[in-house]
Amino acid sequence: MNSTKSRRKIVPSASDNGDSAEKQELLLLSSAICNGEDLGSFVRKVFASGKPETLLQHLKHFSKSKESEIEDVCRAHYQDFIMAVDDLRSLLSDVDSLKSSLSNSNSKLQNVAVPLLTSLDAFVEAKTKCSNISLAIHSLNTCVQIMELCARANFHLSQNNFYMALKSLDSIESNFHETPSSTLKRMLEKQIPSIRVHIERKVSKEFGDWLVEIRTVSRNLGQLAIGQASAARQREEELRIKQRQAEEQSRLSLRDCVYALEEDDDDEIDGVVDGSNAGNGNGISGFDLTPLYRAYHIHQTLGLQDRFKQYYFENRKLQLTSDFQVSSMTPFLESHQTFFAQIAGFFIVEDRVLRTGGGLISKIEVENLWDTAVSKMCSVLEDQFSRMQTANHLLLIKDYVSLLGVTLRRFGYPIDALLDVLSKHRDKYHELLLSDCRKQVAEALSADKFEQMYMKKEYEYSMNVLSFQIQTSNIMPAFPYVAPFSSTVPDCCRIVRSFIEDSVSFMSYGGQLEFYDVVKKYLDRLLIEVLDGALLKVINGSLSGVTQAMQMAANMAVFERACDFFFRHAAQLSGIPLRIVERGRRQFPLIKARDAAEEMLSGLLKQKVDGFLTLIENVNWMADEPPQGGNEYSNEVIIFLETLVSTAQQVLPVQVLKRVLQEVLAHISEMIVGALLAESVKRFNVNSIMGFDVDVRLLEAFAESQSPLLSEADANQLKTGLLESRQMVNLLLSNHPENFLNPVIRERSYYALDYRKVVAISEKLRDQSDRLFGSFGTRGAKQNPKKKSLDTLIKRLKEMN
């Protein structure tokens, strides 16, 4: 139909554009109205220009122009409208007949449908009731299931089976989003959170009880683990002792060695510490982590694992901080084992939790705790070591700390910082040890009467002689046995041996594998500074009499053998082969005390000899004939020397006796020459010199007679002590004394003489004719050639001087 056609949009053509502005404006307004556009802009424009009449004229003009178009449209559609009205009138009769037919059909339908509708209503009502009953049954079944889950949850709660209780609650929440019963729903909404809170509190309480219990368990666990490390170390020491015995037997070429295999029970120890053979016990050998893991599992189920991890870490950190507290009321020596055992047990537990806790604690957190613990332990050790003034106390703590390090190193904890602290206090420990030994040595020396030890039983010999390898023979002596040394020797040997063992014990297990040089350095200090110094002090101040001086000299000879044992013992304990020690033998460290003791003995013997040498004053210097058996003093001196040798050979070693006798003979020789030089002797003749020649021969015979005791070479060396007197007597008795001026002869026969002494003594030698007033009867007589040679010697020596 034409009425349904859309209105055409009118666009002004270019031909309508006139030159006049009014025409242009009219054209624009017409276009806007035809297109249905807003005319507000035109209105504002005309009011702004103050000419609204123009707009009204244009609008009137437009409306007139459209009236003709309207009339054309009406004319075009009028015929169609008339035809439509006619069609509607023809349809009116058909509608009336259809209406009456529909009314009849409706009446019939109503009559037939009323019974059916009644039956349908009854059916619908029955079906609704059935649906309601089915829904009620379903709801009851749901409620029954919920109640069963609630009963199951209550049962698990009563059995403290919290995980299954939480699973029952989760099942209620996940499978039954909508609860049919509002009462039941309200109950569940109220009780489920309460039950979760109750479980959390219950588990937290159990975890709190475990935190309290684990501290005691940790301490006992640490003590057990450190005790096991100590037992393992003891077994290692026993094995080393057996190895040393085998080495000693090998060194002595003993081939009847017995070898045996021993079972190692390290696996059992590891199982006890690690808890792998713990069973279900709650003791030390199987510390119980069930409450911890149960609490962690429940918190994981509750979705609170992160919070529990933080709670666990903070509580354990607080416990560790509490373990660091050192009581000022209890000496650290008494509490150090508990202190370190608590820390050791703490980290053994943490190692287990790290390995089996399923991420409860991380490796970084354990390392941070360990770093804190190491820092604190180092601080405590530094503080306590700085206060200690007893070496034994420091050694006890060091041993326990080293056992702590061995124990925790098995669990992968680094212990270098602890070992550094122990190494840092090495010097202080040895200084304290040297101080203790200095006191012990002083006490041992002050208690010694310097008498030979008397041993009744074999065990005494083994304890005082064999244990220090100071025996001179491998044959067991007869008992009772009189030792050649006094009680000072075994007492000081025990002190030195204890020092070596303590030093090695401190250096062992301290992270340093080769420490023999360090032990040897401090052993040298002990022997040189302490023992040698103490012996020198006693020698220079406390000894009285030849017997004590002789015993001290004998002791020094035994100490020389003991020092070899000391260095071998230190090497064995340090794990160094003995051949290395024997290859690098050093000078006797007690050489000052040895020389002082021998010098003291020689000095006392010289004083004794001086008492006999005063008889030289009785010598007849101008004798008419030489004494046949020597002078009186020489016989007395020889008797003294023979008595001395018979006594000293029971005490002094051969070489010491030789050195002492050589010093005494040299002193006698010096005194003989000194007597010839004395101002009281103005002159002497050949007869008196011949008497001295007999004296020297007797002394030389005494020296030669010692060859059975010493050796022929040593006996000849003993005679060298009389060289000065022998050469002086030979020179004075020589027919050609001027041969002393010959360098070759002098070097061969008179090398021990001082030419100044030769001049002084030669000037005193007179012939028989040189008696007082004897020159008057011999004036003009021919001069003796020997006298002439002697005068020539004196003159030439004076010219040289």
Phi, psi and omega in degrees: 000153182289336182289340182270357180287142181287152183286136184282145179270125186263126180240130181294139180269165183288337182288336180283348182291117177256177179280341183278141180290325181295318177298320180295319181291320177297321179296318180294319180294319179298316180298320182292320181291318180296325182273356179074027182276169181285133181262010183297327183292324179291321182295313181298324183294316183289325177289328177292326180273352179076025181229064179293337182297327180298316180296319179297320179296318180296318180296316178298318180298321181292316181297320177297323181291334182272341179299321181292325180292319180299315180300321179296319180294316181298316179299322184291326186256001183294317184294321179296320181296319181295319180294324179292321179295320178298318179298319181296322181293326180289335181277347187294320182291321177297324180293321182295318181293322178294326181292318181291322178295320179294324180294318178295316180297323181294320180297314178301316181297318179299319181296322182281323191278340185300312178299321180296319179297324179296314178297322180295319178299319179295320180295315180300319181295319179294319179296321179298317178298318179299316179298318179297318179296316179299318179296322180295317178298315179298318179296319179296318177300318178298315180297322178297315178299317179298317180294323176297316177297322177295318178296319178297318178297318178297320179297315179296323177296317180295331178269006182059027176266077191290326182297314179293327176296317178294324177295323177296319178295318178298322179295321178298315184288324185277324185268343183230075181295316182250117179268127183300323184269123178293325178295314178297322180297317179295321179297314180296317179300330180274319190276325183301310176299323180296319179296319179297316178298318179298315179297317179299317179294318181297313181294320179297322177295315177299320178295320176298318177297322178295321178299322178291316183290325186293338178294314176295316179298320181297316179299312179295322178296316178298318178297319179295314182297317179292323176298321177293320176297321178295319178296319178297320178295321179297320177295322177298319179297317178297321178295320178295321178299316178297321178296319178296319178297320178296318178297319180296317177297320178295321180294325179272007178062039175266117188263353184272052180278148179247129180246143181214149176265140179240142179282140180259125182256030178295327181297321179295320180294316179299321180295322180292317181291316183284345180080013183288339177247034189278337186069220181251013183286162178252011183281193184293320185288356176205066184301137192269118176254009183301312179302322180296308183293327177295315179297318180295320180295317180296319179292327174297318179296325178280354182078022183244028186296322180296318179296321180291321177303313180296319180296317179297312183298316181295318180293319179292325177294320176296320178298317179297318177299321177294324179294338181285348185289124178256122183290131177278348181276336182248132177302142183297332178299327180275333185256356187293327180294317177296319181300309183285326178295322179298316180292318179299314178297323179302312185280338171293317177297316181295325176297319178295317180297320180298319184279332187236001186275358178064040178087013178298321176224145184265163180296323180296319179296319178295319179296321177296318177298319180294319177300318178297317181295317180297317179300316180291316179298320177298318179297316180296316180296317178302315182294313184290319179297324180294336181269340187285139179236013179236124184296322183296321178297316180295323179293319180300315181292319179300316180299318182291323178293321179294323175294322175301316179297317179298319182296311186283336177293332176295337179262009174090013180271132178286136185236016183300322182297320178295318179295326177296321178296317179296317179294327181295328183261018178297315181295318180296318180300314182290328175296316177296320180295319176297321178296316178297316180295325178299318178293317181295319179295318178298319179294319179296319180290321181291333181276348184276133176267002179056054173237152181299140180285144181245117184244124183268327188241163180292325182294329176294320177295317180295320183287324187259343184238299186295325183295341179246005177054044180253011178287149178268349180213149178277000179274131179291125182285167174282150181246145004291148186240131177258114183282153179281006181232167179263180184294344179301321187296302180294327179296312180291326177296320177296320179297315181293317179298318177298321177299315181299314182294320178293320180295314179295321179298321179290320183282334181290150176056031179250016179092350180254120186282316181250110184230014181299320181299323179292315179299318180295323179298313180288331175294319175300318179296319179298314183289318186278310185279318187269296186292312180298319179295318180294319178296318177299319180297318178292317181299319184277346185229333191250341184284140178219123177094159182293324184299311180294320179297321178295319179295321178296318178296321177295319177302320182295324177295323177289322177301329180296320175289324181294325181295324174299319178296321182301313183289325176293319180297317178297321180293318180297315180294332181272358179078025180260134178301142183294331182296330178291320179292316182293331179288330183252048180297145183243175177295149179303118186291342181260030187295327179294315179293322179297312179297321180294321179295315179293324177294320178297314179298314179299319180297318179293320178294323177297321177298319177298315181296322180302327177297324177281328182289348174296341178291351176299333179299337180276358181293135176276103186287339179239048184294147179285332178212152183291147176293139186287314185258019182086172180283163184296320184298323183294322178296319179294318180296318181294320176300318179297317182294320179295319177296319178300314182295318181297329178277314187290330183292346175280342186242309188276142170296159186301315184293323177293316178300320179297314181297319180294314179298322179296321177295318181294315179296322177297323178293319178298316179300317179296322180291325177296312178296322178295326177296320177294331180274347187302143180293335180290338178265108182275326181202161176204162182247182184293328181298319178293324178294322178295328174295319176295327177298320176295320179299315181294322178298319179298318179294322178292324177295324176298317179297317180294330181290351180272002181298326174296326180281316181266246172206167182298320179294318179293324178295320177293322177293328178298326180293338181296343176293340181261012187300315186297312180293320179298313181292325178294315178296318179299320180295317182290331179270354182289146176283342181229071182297339180291350175298343176302335181282344178283118183301323182293312180293321180297317180294331182274322191242342186225029186291343181271358186264144174264127186297333178293318176295323179299318179295311183297319182285321182296327180294337181273345182286126181232150174280172177297328181287350182269021177293166179299132184065006180286340185287340181289328182274348184244011181295132180091352179286160181287135183288141179296132180300323179296319179295320179296317179296321180293319178297321177298318179300314182297317182297315182293321180293323177293321177296320177296323181291000000 
